[in-house]
Amino acid sequence: MAMTNAPKKAELHDAADISRALAPAFDDDPMMRWFFPEDATRATTLADYFSTLFTRQYLLNGVVERTADAAAFWVPAEAQEKAVPDAETIQLLIGILGERAGLFKEAVETAAAHTPGEPHWSLALIGAAPAAQGTGQGGALLRSGLAQADAAGQPVYLESSKAANLPVYEHFGFTVREEFVLPGGGPTLWGMWRDAR
């Protein structure tokens, strides 16, 4: 059956398709370019990175939805403490990140220090393959996840490292809560918040 723009719950066998959509979606993202600075290998390493996060972290303890050419990784309030990489996943990520693993660890710790303490859903990431951008797939995924958070009576938090995406999130009811810079010469992140509706 052909995929449509309607979000559906992702399953393990979707890993390759999700990675194929997310790797090019994040190719120009400042944080991903900081973690994976080599142009020649970025596509492959991003695919490995997203596949690892999907199969070992968010599929198990989050809500992952996809469309034909896009995906979103959400973490409900009750799963926040569980949706962290285990020791084996950390070792896999170190292998993917190589010499940038230390910067990645510092970035994760810095972001965690800025994460709101009150119960909330998190939008860990969302992306659509470049050819699919503007087709409504990302918007459909946002609306679906936000509806689930609203049904649970929970606000939603996200971090964006791309200033151009801020108006998109603002359109969906998010406001910038905080701006901070990652250590080691990293990019700026904007913490954004949306109250439950």
C-alpha positions in Angstrom: 0.0 0.0 0.0 1.4 3.4 -0.9 2.1 5.8 1.9 0.2 9.1 2.0 0.5 12.3 3.9 -1.6 10.9 6.7 0.6 10.2 9.7 0.8 6.6 10.8 2.7 4.9 13.7 6.1 3.9 12.6 7.3 0.3 13.0 10.7 -1.3 13.1 10.6 -2.1 9.4 10.3 1.6 8.6 13.8 2.4 9.8 15.4 2.6 6.4 12.6 4.8 5.0 12.7 7.1 8.0 16.5 7.4 7.8 16.3 8.2 4.0 13.8 11.0 4.7 15.6 12.5 7.8 19.2 12.4 6.6 18.7 14.9 3.7 16.1 16.8 5.8 18.8 17.7 8.4 21.7 18.1 6.0 21.6 21.9 6.3 20.7 21.9 10.0 23.4 23.9 12.0 23.6 21.3 14.8 23.8 18.3 12.5 26.5 20.1 10.5 28.4 20.8 13.7 28.2 17.1 14.8 28.9 15.8 11.3 31.1 18.5 9.6 32.4 16.3 6.7 30.3 16.9 3.5 31.5 13.7 1.9 30.2 11.4 4.7 27.4 13.4 6.3 24.6 11.7 4.4 25.7 8.3 5.5 26.5 9.2 9.1 23.2 11.1 9.4 21.3 8.0 8.2 23.1 5.8 10.7 22.5 8.3 13.4 18.8 8.6 12.8 18.4 4.8 12.4 20.1 4.2 15.7 18.0 6.8 17.5 14.8 5.5 16.0 15.4 1.7 16.5 17.1 1.9 19.9 15.5 4.9 21.7 12.4 6.5 20.3 10.6 3.4 18.9 10.9 1.8 22.3 10.0 4.8 24.6 8.5 7.4 22.4 5.8 8.0 19.8 7.2 7.9 16.3 5.0 8.8 13.3 5.8 8.9 9.7 4.3 9.9 6.3 5.7 9.0 2.9 8.7 11.3 3.2 8.8 12.7 6.7 9.0 11.5 10.3 8.5 12.9 13.8 9.9 11.6 17.1 7.8 12.5 20.2 8.3 11.7 23.9 5.2 11.7 26.1 5.6 13.2 29.6 5.5 9.8 31.3 8.3 8.4 29.1 10.8 11.3 29.6 13.1 9.4 32.0 13.0 6.2 29.9 13.7 7.8 26.5 17.4 8.1 27.0 20.1 6.0 25.3 21.3 2.9 27.2 25.0 2.0 27.4 25.0 0.0 24.2 23.2 2.8 22.3 25.7 5.3 23.6 28.6 3.2 22.3 26.9 3.0 18.9 26.5 6.8 18.8 30.1 7.2 19.8 31.1 5.1 16.8 28.9 7.1 14.5 30.1 10.5 15.9 33.8 9.6 16.1 35.9 12.5 17.3 32.8 14.6 17.7 31.4 12.4 20.4 32.7 14.6 23.2 31.0 17.6 21.7 27.8 15.6 21.3 27.9 14.6 25.0 28.4 18.2 26.1 25.6 19.3 23.8 23.2 16.7 25.3 24.1 17.7 28.8 23.7 21.4 28.1 20.3 20.9 26.4 19.2 18.7 29.3 20.1 21.5 31.8 17.7 23.8 29.9 14.8 21.3 29.6 11.8 22.5 31.6 11.2 20.6 34.8 7.4 20.6 34.6 5.7 17.5 33.0 5.5 17.9 29.2 5.7 16.2 25.9 8.9 16.7 23.8 9.2 16.9 20.1 12.6 15.4 19.8 12.8 15.9 16.0 10.7 16.3 12.9 11.8 16.4 9.3 10.7 16.0 5.8 12.9 15.1 2.8 13.7 18.2 0.8 11.6 17.1 -2.2 8.6 16.7 0.1 8.9 20.0 1.9 5.9 22.2 1.3 3.6 19.2 0.6 2.0 19.3 4.1 3.7 16.2 5.5 5.5 18.0 8.3 2.4 19.9 9.2 0.4 16.8 9.3 2.9 15.2 11.7 3.0 18.3 13.9 -0.8 18.4 14.1 -1.0 14.7 15.0 1.6 14.9 17.8 0.2 18.1 19.2 -3.3 16.6 19.2 -2.0 13.7 21.2 -0.3 16.0 23.7 -3.5 18.1 24.0 -5.5 15.0 24.6 -3.2 14.1 27.5 -3.5 17.7 28.8 0.3 18.2 28.4 2.3 21.2 27.0 5.0 20.5 24.5 8.7 21.5 24.4 11.1 21.4 21.5 14.6 22.8 20.7 15.4 24.2 17.3 18.8 24.9 16.0 17.6 26.5 12.8 16.3 30.0 13.1 14.3 29.7 9.8 12.1 27.1 11.5 11.0 29.3 14.4 8.1 30.9 12.5 6.9 27.5 11.5 6.7 26.4 15.1 5.2 29.7 16.1 2.4 29.1 13.6 1.6 26.0 15.5 1.4 27.8 18.8 5.0 27.6 20.1 6.8 30.5 21.6 10.5 30.9 22.3 11.1 30.2 25.9 14.9 30.5 26.0 17.9 30.9 23.7 21.2 29.3 24.5 24.5 28.4 22.8 26.0 25.0 22.9 29.5 24.7 24.3 32.7 24.3 22.3 31.6 26.7 19.6 28.3 25.0 18.9 25.2 26.6 17.4 22.4 28.5 19.1 19.4 26.5 20.2 16.0 28.0 20.8 13.9 26.2 23.4 10.2 26.6 22.4 7.1 25.9 24.5 3.4 25.3 23.6 0.8 25.2 26.3 -1.8 22.4 26.2 -5.1 23.3 24.4 
